């Protein structure tokens, strides 16, 4: 037997501590249990009948004097010799079994393309070979061996022998080739066949394997080794993963130059490791760079033929080892290589537990569209053996691309003439060729680096190529010089003068023209100036939706103070905390808001009274660009909300960037969110700066979609910004009653599902749809994307950076990750807020130095979001890194909710999970008191902050 086992098997000698007893022959005929490996393949075949992904083809060319009749007879002899080639797979008493038949034919197909043009015969032969090899098998029926003979020229024939993987493996194909060659040579030389019948059959092995006891020590090892592992690697994909995989695949292949191949061999020898371990180590690092994960599982196959009687037997003996790597970036590459080597040796030492038994024991989450425990494979194999057919006939391997991929990503490494060839096989369901090309290039970059600098720290390894650096910098070239205005107030004054009679704000109870809004806000500013507040202290606005609320916002800004929005629906303790934390000394309130909840520690001024004409002359206070414009509170990591300070320069750039990005400013903008949400910034200032009409609705308006659609029609709404979940709920009513006024819908605040986009294009095909992304700390938005129909084929992107904004995707060490790889999103540029109110520690942790820009003192905001760049320069959102989620527009930290519930309830444990497309938050309380669950609503009502708001909202839906 010339074929070699995997390199892992070379590391260890066989265990001679106990005498080996032979595998006995079966005592009875009849059904035979499936081996562990066969059972896995049989199950997959039932799930995906008719799919050729487990077809196994051996293709080669025979050059010289070829006798096809002798060749076919030799194949029949092999079938007669090996029972597995005469075996079908059926269900008996509810269990899949093997049925061995006394004889079987072979499926023989012959083709002659020799009469085609010389420039076509090779490609035509290859096409026929692939078509024949892809024809599916039904394992319930014979034959399970197919022979395709293609005459290319008189002395050139292509042979393709295809079987279902359930009856063969790579080693078995070598046995088959060798036996055919020996029988063929003996026949043409009129001599006896040297091939001996095997001492046992595959059915004997199956029965023996199923009957033997599994090694408890090995089982314990795997339970410990895979404890707390993450069975899914988050490789960023290019397409939405289908519910059922097609197993359609492709591959990208290249051969390393001899110099690099020799360097790899020399480094492995120096480190007393194998090339398998070295190349696997680099593969782990590649996966780490693209997934952002440091705990990675990879599968690798091995041939389970340790026993001598199995060496020349045909059948499915492959099994799979799950190799786990925990990557410590402080290790040098040589130190890490030793870690990987030891881990692989340990895994191979405990290889007796079949993969199928391992999965059954560990019971990882199972999905129809993903392999359990791992989705990436690493395979190091030698070039197939080339048996001799005599002096007059020569065999040359002609491998086929069947266009299948059993896993998301498989890296094959083969070696020939001292040159290594990496082959990246990938699932077309999820990856595009450009992404795999990037993986390939980074793999080579890492290989070259570690061979030249083997003592380099993993944290110092390059993460992107020179070409990618140039590309990333090009995508961040967003600099635009806007108007000379120093604040949004200057722009408002100009707009109000030019549109004095036009409606500025519309609410069901009242409207304001631009002239009226300008005058009312002047009067409010004048009133604030009489309060003798400390300079630049925030002024709270405690108001329900309406024209007074907008007048108050502009009045506060005109007075030179930042405004602090206070939603009357907030819990009383949260409102008072915000006022105290922000240092507010006064509050403007609307009469219907219940101002007593604000407390009496601040001066309280009625908006309606302040907006009336006053003898006090308003003094317009033009702020400096760095002065604070507003403070908005979001969820905090300590159980308390945190206030984000946004400057006038931030607000101005955010607003003017909208005018630059969108094709038109709003004529009529429907604002759905509370003014205490940062998304309100877009509606208020973009609309007013552009001279449009801001349309306000009462809270909970979304609960009556028909009435909301009526408002949109009556107000001729052209633009709106809302949560994807809300848009989904009201879209049908909007489409039915809006008429032709609506032109632009913007979704933000949650992940945008492609199902929503599909619904939009079906219901409102003439309306532009945009997806925006940006945290409060980046002044509402940092990236945006116009969604097109072709985007439905993949996850919906969050877009490219807006004007004067830069985005960086970094790893845990602060290095830029490859294009297409997952990493932490950092935002730079003119939208980055000033920081967190009275929290220098959080500000320092989240607002970090911009080491990539050329302007000293610039900062980046660390979002905590995981994203990746697509090859076209837009970002895809992949998830949150911390415990925060967005629920109905609220950014919530799960720990805050858990702490709050624990503080007000008798609970031994609080677990928080998110479910559903809108991420409705559910608190599950394991109560000491069995009646405590009935008090959940009371508990929620006692909560402070966004936690209560969200839980109560979820409970009412």
C-alpha angles and dihedrals in degrees: 000000000000099000114102129226121235119291090250089067091055091060094066135046117221118273107260095174092104129037115256117238118204125252105256125229117252113270096207135040122226134072117000125205116248118253115247092258094047091051091059092050093045091053091051090048090055091049093049108026115184094022114127096208092113096046110122115206131188111196128183142150123241111208120196137020103359124185107197095188092057090046093053092048089052090053089052090053090056090050090051091049098051119053093201089070088058095048132110129191121231140158117254120179090347095307129103111241140173119249113200115209126204093233143001139190124227125239102243124187124177128196133180117201096157092108092059121097116287091243092055107041097082095048092042091051090049092050092051091047092053093045091052093045092051095053105117126240129223102214090204091072138052140272105055092170122077125190120197118188117191121186106212097168135343093277100026124075129168117216123198119184112187129185136166109264090237089077101036148027138190093280091048091054088057090050089049093049092047095049093046091050094048093047091046094050092046091050097050090046092047092237135129119275113258091205114110124206112254117261092229135018132231090255088061090054092048093052092045094048094050092047099050122090117250117243106260091203091057092047091051090049092055094045089054095039094053098037113131092002123151104236093197125070111208099222106167108249130208098220138037106269109247120234089241119032119233092205089220108153147173136191142220117212135186135162119229116232116257093251094058092042090053091047089054091050092048093049092049090050092047091051092046089238134117126254085245091063094043095049092043089053091054090046090054090051090049091052090047091053092051100039101034088227124128097191108067136174121205128178124223127181126229133185112249096209104115093133115085095227090061095055097091098029124113116225144090107299100149120123133174133238120206107220117198126199128187106196119214108191091204091067121094116240092253090052090048091048090057089051092052091045092053092046092052093047091049091050092049091047088059096042097122093092107088115231091240091055090046093055091047091051098045095037100203119188109285126215130181091225100048138050115247117254097359141025099188128069133199117202126179112186141163127240110275118263117260111220121205121254091181133266096303099052129047128192122217122180116243107183119203132221104223091183095238134124122189093191136035091253133003125181113204119191118194129176130210129162090357092301122118121220119199115201119191110203113189142180111251089206089076110013136061123210093248091061092049089047088057091050090050093050092049092048089056091046091053092046092053092047098050094045090052097038107025092164093057117126113248089235089059097052114117113259102188137032126244089252091055093050089057091047094049092049090050091053089053095054095111102133114144128166110223129191123311091251112127097204144012089255092067090053091047092053091052093047093047091052092050095045103031097146098041121102111260101176130019128189130163091256101041148353136216128207119216090258091050092047091050092049095044092049090047089054092048091050089051091051091050090051089059092058092073093223122178109270117274095001112146121258115216120228112204104183146135119233111289146097092288090061093056093044089052092052094053092041093056092047091050089053090059095247127116116245124235113203114217116189111213088218090065118104112266094242092053092052093051092046091053093050092049096042093049093046094238116174099185142029130207110210140186115233096240096051101084099246094192088082089067092065129224099272091096135051109263120210126182112235093213091054094044093050094058119099109282135194086229110096115230112238108207107224110202107209126220116247092252095049115111114260099185144345120222122186123222134175115294134213094235098058091266127095118251127220119227116209113216120190129220089248089055092049093046094051092044091053099043091045087063092055088050097046102042121066092230140013118243119275089190122008123194110211111203102170130081113262087241088068117084091231087073088070090069095052098042103044101030091051097044094042090054097046096250132136119265110213116202129194131190121264115277090025088137089069089075105047093175093056091045091053088050090056090050091052096045093047094043090232112202101175138028139167120207146144116285090236091053093046090053090053096051103030097097092053092045092051092049100048111019098085116199102318100091111090107155133035119185121193122196142144097062138045110283110232118215089230088065091051091049089051090049095052090048095047103032107020093161095054121090115236123206133184116210130191132190140120125234087256089064095050097262101302140037104161135026138183134194105225116227130189091254090060088071090078091070140019113304110257126226089222141227128316116282126230116315092002131118128195128199130190108208139176126231090276093055095254123136111255124223120279104271094025126116120249147140115294117233121185125208136174139061096328096061107116126233096252145262119323112253092346111104092164094059091042091053092047097048103031105059136174116281102235093173101057128080096227114090116231096024116136138211125218115226103218101187088227123128114224141152136211117243118218090257092060101258125120128240120206113229104174148285121302095206131042096279122116132175115239120181088337095310115119102221131185108215092215089060091057092045092050092048094050092046090052096055104032140060096248131146092195136012120199123185126199136169121227136176134026092289092048094237107194119237123189115205112197123196097203128202088213113059089217094054093091089066089058094058094108091051089049092052092049089056093054122108128229133350092343092070093041092054098042093048091047091050091049092054096051 
